[in-house]
């Protein structure tokens, strides 16, 4: 039996194998992500360095979470202390910048620069496609998983529009113009976070954050898994100080989390098709102008 394993370049998508790895593919020493050439490795390095820290640990922890074991969430690198002028929200203290605290308040993207926001939204969308396919066995009809001719633009636009409908989830500076800019950028194969490529746990350093944010967009996670324990573990990981103070803060945050989770978006009922669910929820793009990509979608668009 052949033990050959297919390798995929995280930059351009070219495939190879372990048998011809030497001299052709480049592999990250920390997380084992691959690139097909020195040129692709150099182009991929900038975005990869942001997500590589702690990736190996997160892969193992994610597997533990899926098996029901203990998890020690690793804080992501997406929130910078100093965002460029005009691209950040009102000042928040350092503790509020920690990703699980930001997720608790539906402000995960707040305080991020424009470029960071673009990258996080793209990764959250790509990772949601991965989870939906791997856990539910469902392929988004017009995504890269179904060889979409537009690089998955329409599927990504639906994701962004759905996120825009959740109060306070998107930064205050977000607009239709920014959405179009992100779509144009992320649909380019040359973009470091291009949606024209698939990703998995080995490509990101914050899978828990991406899953929790996508849950806030859609209201549920693939497999209908309860992510409350993961959120609590993430908050506990970020809380420091004396044990008495830590316990009091943790109790307060768990109470806030439970209150916020009393209302969640309605999810598909047992046996209901994804298409019927989307039709029932009427999550269609509004006709802002004559741009064909922004016209209301028919039910066939969700097949």
N, C-alpha and C positions, 0 to 999 in steps of 0.2 A: 504494500500500500504506500502510495506517495505521501510524503510529509511536507510537500511543497505548500508554502503559505503565500497568498497573494499580498503584495505590498502596494500601497497607493500613495502617490505623491500628494502631500497636503496642500501643495501650491497649484499644480496644474492638472492633477487627477490621473496622470499616467500610471500604469500598473506594471509591476515587476514581480520578482519572487525571491525567496531566500536563496535559491540556487544560483542566481546571478547577482546577488547583492553586492559583493565586493567590487569596489571600483566604480559602481554606477549609482547606487543609492546612498544618501546621507541619512544618518539616524541620530536623533537627539539622545544624548547620553542619559538624560534625566527621565524623560517620559516615553522614549522610543518612537516618537513621531518621525515620519520619514519624508524625505524630499528626493526627487529623482536625479538632481544634479546640483553642482555647486551654485549655479545661477539661481535655481529655484530656492535653495536653502537660504541664500542671502536675501532674496525678496521676501521670504516667509518669516525670516528671523525677527523682524521688528514686532509683528503682531504676536508671534509665538512666545517671545520673551515675556509678554504681559500675562500670558495664561499658563506658562510652563511651571512657575513656582508652586511646588507642592502637588503637582499633578499626579505623580505616582501614588502618593498617600491618598489622594482623593479617589483615585480609581479603586483602591482597595476598600476605602470607607464607603463608597457608593455601593459596592458589591455587598458589604456588610449590611447596609441599610436595606437593600433589596431582599436579603436573606432574613431580615428582622433582627440583626445583631447591632452592637453598639456603634455609634458614629461620633467622630470628633470633627465637626465641620471646619474646613480651612477657609479663612477669610479671603475673599477675592481681592484683586488688585485694581478694580475698575473705578474706585472713587478717589480722586486726587484732592489734595487739600486746596490747591489753587487752580480753579478753572479759569479759562480765558474770560475777559470782560464780556458781558452780555450772554454768557452761556451757562450761568449758574443761578441757583435760586437764592433766597434769603439766607443769610449766614446761619449756620447751625453749629453747635459745639462738636468737638472731636468725636465724642461717643456716638452722636447721632449719625456720623458719617460711616459707621460700621455697617456693612451690608445687611445683616439680619435685622438690625434696628430699623434701617431704612425700609426694608421689606415689610416689617411689622406695620409701618405707617403708610404703606403704599407709595413710598418716595424713593424707591431704589435708584431711579435715574436722576433724581434731583441732586444738583451739585456737580454733575458730570459735565465735562466739556462736550461740545458738539460732536467731535470725532469719537470720544468714548461712548457717547449715547448711541451713535450710529453703529458702532461695533457691538455693543451689548444687545441692542435690538436685533441685529442680524444673527448673532450667536444664539439668542433666546429662540428665535424663529427656527433656525436650523436644528437646534437641539430638540425642540418640540417635535419637528418632523421625524427626527431619529427615534425619539421615545414612542411616538405614535405608531411608527412602523414596527419597532422591535417589541413593544408591549401589546398593542392592540392589533397589530397585523394590518393596519389600514394605511393606504398610500394616498396622500393629498393629490387630487386629480391633475392639477396644473402646477405641480412642484417639480423639482429636479429629480425626485424619486420616480416620477412618471415621464421622464425625458421631456419636460416642458420646453417648447421652442423659444419661449421668452425668458429662459433662465429661472423660471419660477416667480416672475415679477407679480403676476396677478395673485398668487397664493400669499406672497409676502405683503402685498397691499391690503389684502383682507385681514391679515394679522395686525398690521398697523392701524387700520380703521377700527378693528375691534378693541385694541388697546386704547384708542382715543375716546371710546365711549365709556371707559371706566373713570369715574370722577377722580381727578388728582393724580392719576397714574403717570401721565406724561408731564415733562417739564413745562413750566409756564411759557417758555420761549418757543415751544413746539407749534408748528403751523403747517398748513397745506404745502406751502413752499418748501419747508424743511422735509416734509414727507417725500415730495418729488425728488428733492436732492438726494435723499438717502436711497430711494429706489434706483435712481440713475447710477449712483455710486456702487451700491451693493450688487447690482446686476452685471457689473463689469467683471470679466474673468481676471482682470489685472488687480482688482481690489484685494487687499489682504484678508478681508472678511467676506469675500464674495459668496453670495447664496447659490452660485452656480456649482458649488462643491458640497458634498455631504460631510458631516462631522460626527464624531462620537466622543466618548469620555476621554480619550487620549489626546484630544485636540483642545480641551478647555481646562482651565484651572479652577473653575467655580461651577461645577455641574449642579450643586444643590441650589445655588442662587438662581441659575437659569431656569430650573424646573419650577421653583417657587414663583418667579416672576411670570412665567407662562401660565401658571395656575391662576394668578391674579388677572391675567388677560381673559382666559377662557372660563374660569370658575371651577375647573376640575383638572386632574392630571390623568394621563393614560393609565388604564387599569383601575381607575377610581380609587387610588391609594390615599389613605389619610396622611397628609404631610404635617399634621400638627406636631407629632413627636420630633420630626426633623427640624421644624421651626424652633421648637423649645430648646433643642440641643444647640442650635446655632446661636440663639440668644444667650444661653448659659455660657457658651464658649467665649463670647465677647464681653461678658460682665466681669469686672475685676473688683478689687477692694477686699475689705475684711469680710469674713464669712457671714456675719450678721447682716451687714449692709447688702451683700450679694444676695442673700436669701430674700430680703425684703423687696429688693428691686426685681428679682426673678418672679416673685409672687405677683407683683404689680403688673409685670409684662405678660404673664400667663393670663391674668384676668382680662387685660386689654385684648390679647390675642383671641380669647374665647368670645369676647363681645363682638369683635370684628368678623368672626367666622360664623356668627349666627345667621348672617345673610350671605349667600353665595349665588353666583349665576346658576341658573337651572341647567342641569346636565341631561344628556339624552337618557330617556327611560330605557329599561331593559327591552331589548329586541327592536328598538327604534333605530332606523338607519340614520347615518350622519347627514345625508341629504335632507331627510324630512325634518331633522332637528334644526338645521340651518334655515330651512324654509319657515319653520314655525317661529323661530326667533327673529326672523326678518333682518338678519345681519347683512344687508346689502349696501353697496357703496352709493352714496347720494350723488345726484347729477349736478355737481358744482358748475361744470362748464361743458363745452363740446368735446373735451378730450375723451377719446374712445375708451381709454383705460379707466376713466372715472364714471362711466355710465353705469346705471343699475345693472346688477348681474341677474341673469335668469337662473332658474333652479338647475338647468343643465350644467351651469358653470361649476357646480359643486359635486358633480359626478366623479 
